[in-house]
Amino acid sequence: MTNPISWGILGAAGFARKTMAPAIHAARNSHVVALATRKSERAAPFSELMPGLRVLESYEELLAAPEIEAVYIPLPNALHTEWSLRAAEAGKHVLCEKPIGLSTEDLEQLIAKRRDAGVLIAEAWMPAHHPQWHTAHELIADGAIGTLHTVTGHFSFGLTDASNIRLSADLGGGALRDIGVYPIGTFRLATGQDPDPVATDLVVENGVATSAWIACRADDIRFHFHVSMRTTRSQEMRFFGTKGTLNVPAPFNPGPMGEAQLHLARDGADVQVIRFPMVDQYVAQVEAVFDCIRNGTDYPCPLEFSMGTQRTLDAIFAHASDA
């Protein structure tokens, strides 16, 4: 009989309530047993979903609970590395929201702690668990669109609440950290290349980049992307080759943004639509944690992958500060 994984959640964040707690609840061989929050009223929706949930008043108390094997961390960005390290030191496996660190130095600490503690520490970057991206990588690698020439992408939404933590410089906010990891990461996942910035244009408000237009190169591939917390809700990734194009219309949030699909258009042929219905990438992410812990399966988004994306972010910030 399979031994299920008992999860604890640090903080009653809205994303944990709406998305990740239900995903853990729905995943095979996983269940949430405890939530740490100082505001008991925020625990009520979690308890409704998972009767019998233990509600603890401190993160430290949750990390000390022996029955908890894995911890999900949805705290503000600036707290991700600290509490990932503390959870690992307590012997817990860690799934932490992106970005798991704010610098390559943070990622180096996490990789060292993962080795020393002998636990899984991973970033909750869900596209790595969706089959549309594995198929996109295979199509590009097999030359389905010829030689890759240009990649474009965008991810945007409108943020009007001035108190939102995404607008706090002290808490590690900003469009690049919050959503820039998606076009950068999916470019890397699909191409196997690491992009280097050659031009940056940032709109900064109160120390936070709320919009960014970035031009990169990876060998002979040009990569341009735009992210913004000040425009309408939209997302897309497009890959242009010498013999065709590959369009990913719902690249980061399939479901809310439409069905996961790949549109393959090759010269002289009808557009081929490859569909991925009924895939929940958040549930797949939780089940990948289970497979890694119980079966020793390689985790699809290891810290080394997160490190590559963080290097690109660091380079973008350095380029922007020099401009």
C-alpha positions in Angstrom: 0.0 0.0 0.0 1.4 3.4 -1.0 2.2 5.7 1.9 0.6 9.1 1.2 2.4 12.4 1.8 1.1 14.7 4.5 1.5 18.4 3.6 1.5 21.6 5.6 1.0 25.1 4.2 2.8 28.2 5.4 0.4 31.0 5.3 -3.2 31.4 4.0 -2.4 33.2 0.8 -5.3 33.6 -1.7 -3.4 31.5 -4.3 -2.9 28.7 -1.8 -6.7 28.8 -1.0 -7.9 29.0 -4.6 -5.4 26.8 -6.4 -2.7 24.9 -4.6 -4.6 23.6 -1.6 -7.3 22.1 -3.9 -4.6 20.7 -6.1 -2.9 18.9 -3.2 -6.3 17.7 -2.1 -7.1 16.4 -5.6 -3.7 14.8 -6.2 -3.1 11.1 -5.7 -1.5 10.0 -2.4 -1.3 13.6 -1.0 -3.3 15.5 1.5 -3.1 18.7 3.5 -3.1 18.1 7.3 -2.0 21.5 8.7 -2.1 25.2 7.9 -0.1 27.9 9.7 -1.7 31.3 9.9 -2.1 33.9 12.7 -5.5 34.9 11.4 -7.8 32.0 12.1 -10.6 33.5 10.0 -8.5 33.0 6.9 -8.3 29.3 7.7 -12.0 28.8 7.3 -12.1 28.2 3.5 -9.3 25.7 3.9 -11.1 23.8 6.6 -14.3 23.7 4.5 -12.4 21.9 1.8 -10.4 19.7 4.1 -12.3 18.9 7.3 -10.1 18.0 10.2 -7.3 20.4 9.1 -5.1 21.5 11.9 -4.7 25.3 12.1 -1.5 26.4 13.8 -0.6 29.9 14.9 3.1 30.0 13.8 5.2 28.7 10.9 7.7 27.3 13.5 5.0 25.2 15.0 4.1 23.7 11.7 7.7 22.9 10.8 8.1 21.2 14.2 5.1 18.9 13.6 6.4 15.4 13.0 3.5 14.2 10.9 4.1 16.8 8.2 6.5 15.5 5.5 6.2 18.2 2.9 5.6 22.0 3.0 4.1 24.3 0.4 5.3 27.9 0.8 3.1 30.7 -0.8 4.6 33.6 1.2 5.7 36.9 -0.3 8.7 36.6 -2.7 11.2 38.1 -0.3 10.5 35.3 2.3 10.8 32.4 -0.1 14.4 31.5 0.4 14.4 32.0 4.1 11.5 29.8 4.8 12.5 27.2 2.2 15.9 26.9 4.0 14.2 26.7 7.4 11.7 24.1 6.3 14.6 21.9 4.9 16.5 22.3 8.1 13.5 20.9 9.9 13.6 17.9 7.6 10.7 18.8 5.4 10.5 18.5 1.6 9.8 21.9 0.1 7.6 23.1 -2.7 7.9 26.9 -2.8 6.2 29.4 -5.0 8.2 31.2 -7.7 10.5 32.9 -7.6 12.1 30.7 -5.0 14.9 33.1 -4.7 15.7 36.7 -5.7 19.3 36.1 -6.8 21.6 33.4 -8.0 23.2 33.5 -4.5 19.8 32.5 -3.1 19.6 29.5 -5.5 23.2 28.5 -4.5 22.2 28.4 -0.9 19.1 26.3 -1.7 21.0 23.8 -3.8 23.6 23.4 -1.0 20.8 22.9 1.6 19.1 20.4 -0.6 22.3 18.4 -0.7 23.1 18.7 3.0 19.5 18.0 4.3 18.7 15.2 1.8 15.3 16.6 1.0 13.6 17.9 -2.1 13.6 21.6 -2.5 11.8 22.8 -5.6 10.2 25.8 -7.1 6.5 25.6 -7.9 6.9 26.6 -11.6 4.0 24.7 -13.1 4.6 24.8 -16.9 7.4 22.2 -16.4 4.7 19.7 -15.6 2.4 20.4 -18.5 2.7 18.1 -21.5 2.1 20.9 -24.0 5.6 22.2 -23.2 7.3 18.8 -23.5 5.6 18.4 -26.9 6.6 21.9 -27.9 10.2 21.0 -27.1 10.1 17.8 -29.1 8.6 19.5 -32.1 11.2 22.3 -32.1 14.1 19.8 -31.6 12.8 17.5 -34.4 12.8 20.5 -36.8 9.0 20.7 -37.2 9.3 24.4 -37.9 12.8 24.2 -39.5 15.6 26.2 -37.8 14.3 28.3 -35.0 14.8 32.0 -35.8 12.7 34.2 -33.4 10.7 33.7 -30.3 8.2 36.2 -28.9 6.1 36.1 -25.8 4.0 38.2 -23.5 2.2 37.9 -20.1 0.1 40.7 -18.7 -2.7 41.5 -16.3 -4.1 44.6 -14.8 -3.3 45.3 -11.1 -5.2 48.2 -9.5 -4.9 47.4 -5.8 -2.0 49.6 -4.6 -1.6 47.5 -1.4 -0.9 44.3 -3.4 2.4 42.7 -2.4 3.3 42.4 -6.1 3.9 46.2 -6.0 6.1 46.1 -2.9 9.9 46.5 -3.5 10.6 45.3 0.0 8.8 42.1 -0.6 10.4 41.3 -3.9 7.6 42.4 -6.2 7.6 43.5 -9.8 6.4 42.1 -13.1 9.7 40.4 -14.0 9.9 38.4 -10.8 6.2 37.7 -10.6 5.5 36.8 -14.3 8.8 37.3 -16.2 9.8 33.8 -15.1 7.2 32.4 -17.4 8.3 33.6 -20.8 11.9 33.2 -19.8 11.4 29.7 -18.4 9.2 28.4 -21.3 11.8 29.8 -23.8 14.4 27.8 -22.0 12.2 24.7 -21.6 11.2 24.7 -25.3 14.6 25.5 -26.8 17.2 24.2 -24.3 18.9 27.6 -24.7 19.7 30.3 -22.1 18.9 33.9 -23.3 21.1 36.9 -22.7 19.5 40.4 -22.6 20.7 42.9 -25.3 18.0 45.6 -24.6 15.8 46.4 -21.7 13.0 48.9 -21.2 11.4 49.0 -17.8 8.6 51.1 -16.3 9.5 51.5 -12.6 6.9 52.7 -10.0 8.0 53.1 -6.4 11.0 50.9 -6.9 9.1 48.1 -8.7 9.2 47.4 -12.5 5.5 47.2 -13.3 6.1 46.7 -17.1 9.1 45.4 -19.0 10.1 45.0 -22.7 13.1 42.7 -23.0 15.1 41.7 -26.1 17.5 38.7 -25.8 19.7 36.5 -27.9 20.6 32.9 -27.5 23.1 32.0 -30.2 21.3 32.9 -33.5 17.8 33.0 -31.9 16.2 36.3 -31.1 13.8 36.3 -28.1 11.6 39.3 -27.3 9.1 39.4 -24.5 6.8 41.8 -22.7 5.4 41.5 -19.2 3.1 43.9 -17.4 0.9 44.3 -14.4 -0.7 47.4 -15.9 -2.4 46.1 -19.1 -5.2 43.8 -20.0 -5.0 40.1 -19.2 -3.2 38.3 -22.0 -0.6 35.7 -22.6 1.0 33.9 -25.6 4.3 32.4 -26.8 5.2 32.1 -30.5 8.1 30.3 -32.1 9.1 31.3 -35.7 11.2 28.9 -37.7 12.5 28.8 -41.3 9.7 26.4 -42.3 6.8 27.2 -40.0 5.6 28.6 -36.7 4.5 27.1 -33.4 1.9 29.2 -31.4 1.1 28.4 -27.8 -2.1 30.5 -27.1 -2.5 29.5 -23.4 1.1 29.0 -22.4 1.1 29.6 -18.7 -2.4 29.3 -17.3 -4.3 26.9 -19.5 -7.8 26.5 -18.2 -8.5 30.1 -17.1 -6.9 31.3 -20.4 -8.4 28.6 -22.6 -7.7 25.0 -23.5 -4.0 24.1 -23.7 -3.2 23.8 -27.4 -0.3 24.0 -29.8 -0.9 25.5 -33.3 1.6 24.2 -35.7 1.7 26.0 -39.1 4.0 24.7 -41.7 4.6 26.1 -45.2 2.1 24.6 -47.6 0.1 22.7 -45.0 -3.0 23.3 -43.0 -2.6 24.4 -39.4 -2.3 21.4 -37.1 -3.9 21.9 -33.7 -2.6 19.7 -30.9 -4.9 19.7 -27.9 -4.3 18.8 -24.3 -7.7 18.7 -22.6 -8.3 17.9 -19.0 -4.7 18.5 -17.8 -4.3 20.2 -14.4 -0.7 21.3 -14.2 -1.0 22.1 -10.5 -2.2 18.6 -9.7 0.6 17.2 -11.9 3.1 19.3 -10.0 2.0 17.8 -6.6 2.1 14.3 -8.0 5.6 14.9 -9.4 6.7 15.8 -5.8 5.2 12.5 -4.6 6.9 10.5 -7.4 10.2 12.2 -6.5 10.0 11.5 -2.8 8.5 8.0 -2.9 9.9 6.6 -6.1 13.1 8.5 -6.7 11.8 10.0 -10.0 13.7 13.0 -11.3 11.7 16.2 -10.5 10.8 18.0 -13.7 11.8 21.4 -12.4 14.9 21.0 -10.3 16.7 23.9 -8.7 19.3 23.8 -11.4 16.6 24.8 -13.9 15.4 27.6 -11.6 19.0 28.8 -11.3 19.2 29.2 -15.1 16.1 31.4 -15.1 17.4 33.4 -12.2 20.7 34.0 -14.0 18.7 35.5 -16.9 16.7 37.7 -14.5 19.9 38.9 -12.8 21.4 39.8 -16.2 18.2 41.7 -17.1 18.3 43.7 -13.9 22.0 44.4 -14.4 21.5 45.5 -18.0 18.7 47.8 -17.0 20.7 49.4 -14.2 23.6 50.1 -16.6 21.3 51.5 -19.3 
